[in-house]
């Protein structure tokens, strides 16, 4: 927690307080919105934005967007989901842009009609691509935190390990060991609301005395040591623990 707040949040906040940092953070917010809500495919309708802005039917929405944008631009912090209340507005603008795109002409030909039809077609085709990517072992992970499909490798590893442990008989206690340079954005220790009744309980490794207290409290469980920062993460019986 200290590293998270002092080495990352506070440092980033202090950078934002400088003119250069404020400019970079402000320009990064529209980029973050574009990556999360639109991406390359839905960008074509946005090219019609000059015509959309002149549309009388969207004037009230544009006013709401202008006022709301001020609220999003002022704070130092921003994540794409902060703009969730604007989702309907963003896609209303995009759909109106798609309408204008439909009527575009190039050298007398209605080329816009083909482009307008291609946008939803590509979106539909992406559904089976996403659904079958994992069974076909197609790597579609991204390290870009701004995209809607972002997930760090550690989160996938944890989900896979949890699935394996839940398939085993009995209850389990996983003691997680981190290296000193562990990435604090990748956390393994999450638990269900009713921890005592959970099939798998996660805990950080502590000193010998506190580890023993933890294992005594959860006696009767299979106790594992997870070395989370190994590549790949390594799970083994906890040294000195009784394994059934």
N, C-alpha and C positions, 0 to 999 in steps of 0.2 A: 504494500500500500504506500509506503514511503517513496519507493522508486517511481511508482505510478504518478503520484501527485507532484513530487519535487523534480524528478528527472524528465518528466514528460509534460504533464499538464501545466505546471508553473512555468517551465522553460518556454513552452509554446505560447502561453499567455503573455509573457514578457516580450517575446518577439513581436507579437501582435500589437503591442503598445507603441512600437516604433513606426514611423511613416511608411518605411519600406515593407515592414511586416504586415501592417494594416492593409496596404494596397494588394499584397500577394494573397492574403486571406480573403479579401473582398472579391478579387477576380476569381479565386478558386471556388467560390460558392456557386455561381452559374454553371461552372464546369461540372461540379459535383451533381447538381440537379440534372444536367443533361445526361451524364453517365448513368444515373440511377433510373430516371423516368423515361428517357427516350432512347438513347443509344443510336447507332448508325442507321438502323432501319427506319425509325420514326423521325429522323431528321429531315427527310424529304418534304413532308408537309410543313415543317417549320420554315422552310425557305420561302413559303408564301406569307410569312408574318407581316410584311409591309401591306399586303392587301387585307389581311385579317384585322389589322389595327384600324383600318378604315371602315370596318363593318359595323353598322349602327347597332345590330343585334347583340354585339359583344361589348358595348361601351361600358355597361355596369360591371361586367366581369373584368374589364381592363382597369377600371377604377379600383376594384377590390384587389386586383393583382398589384397595382402600384402602391397602395397603402400597405398591403401585406409584405411586399418586397422590402420596404423600409424596415419593418420589424425583423426580417431575416438578415438584413445586411448589417444592422447595428451591433449585435452581440459579437464577441470575439470567437465564440464557439459555434460550430455548425456541423451537423450531420444531415444526410439526405432525408432521413425520416422526420426531421424537424418541419419539413414542408408538407407533411402528410395531409393537413387540412386543405391544401391547395391541389390535391390530386385531381379532383373533378375539374377544377378550373384549367389545369395544365392540359388535360386530355380534351377538354372542350375546345381549347385553342388549337390543339393538334388536329382534331377532327374537322374544324372549320378550315384549317390549312389544307387538309386532304380534299375538301370540297373545291377549293380554289385550284388546287393542283389538277383536279380532274378536267378542268376546262382550259388548261394551258395548251397552246399550239406552237409547233415548230415548223416553219416553212409551210404553213397551211395545213399541217397534219395534226390531229388531236393526239399528240404524244403523251399528254398529261393523263389521259384515260388509262393507258397501259401502266404508267407509274402508279397511279392511284389504286389500281387493282393489284399491283405487285406488292404493295406495302402490307395489306392484311394477309395475302397469300404467304409471304415470307414468315410472318408472325405465326401463322398456323403450322407451317412446315417446321418451325423451330420446336414445336411441342414434342413430336416424336424424337427429334434429335436429342432433346434434354432427357426424355424418358428412357431412351435406350443407351445413352452415353455410358452410364455406370455398368449395366450388364455387359456391354461390349468393351468395357475397359478403355473407353475413350476419355482422355484427360481434358476436362473442360473447366478445371479450377482456375481461378484468377487471384492474383495477389493485390488487385486494385480494390481497395476498401470501398470505393465509391459505387461499385456496381451492385445491383440487387442480388446477384448470385455469389457474392464474395463469401468465402469461408476459409479460415486459415487451415492448413494441413492438420494442425493439432486437434481441431474440432472433429474432423473426419476420423482421425485415429481414435479419439475418445469414444465416438459413437460406435465404431466397429468393435472396440474392446468391450464396451458396455453390453453390446448385443451378445458377444461371446460369453461373458460372465453370467448374464441372465439365462442363458441356455444350460448352464451347469446346475447341478443339484445344490441345495443348501443356500445359505446366505454368505455374503462376502464383505470383507473390509479391505479397501485398497489404500495403502499408505503411499503417497506420492512424494517422490524425491526430486527436487529441482537442483540444477547447477547454479552457482553464484551468478552467472550471466544469463539466467533464464529470461525469456521474453515475457514480460508481465501482461502483454495483450493476449497471450495464449494460456488460459487457465483451465486446469483439469478438475479442480475441486468444486463440484456443484452437487447438491443433494436434494432429495425430495423433501416436501414439507414435513412429513412424518418420518424423520430420519431413522428412528429406532425400528420401524417396521419395514424399511426399504430393503430390498433384496441385495442391493449393492450400495455400500456407504463409502464415500471418498473423504480422505483426510490428508493434510500435509504432514510430512515427517517432522518430528520435533526432537528434543533431546531424549536420552534413554529413559529417564524417569517418566516424562509425560507420555512417551510412546507406550510404556508398560501400563500406565493408567488407562490409556485409550484402548489397548488390547484387552485389558481386564473388563472394561465396561462392555465391550462388544464380544465377550467370550462366547464360544460356540460357533463363531463365524470362521470361514476360511480366510486367512490373512495373507495379503499379497503385498509385494513391494513393486511399485511402478517407477522406473527410471525414465521420466517423461522426456528428458532432453537428449536421450540416446536416439540414434537414427538406425533402424526404426525404434520407437519406444519399447523398452524391455520390461516385461512382466515376469516375476518370479516369486516363489514362496518367500515370505518375509523371514530373514535369518533369525533363528531362535524361537520362532513361533510354532505352535503345534498345528500341523496341517493334517486334516482328516483325509 
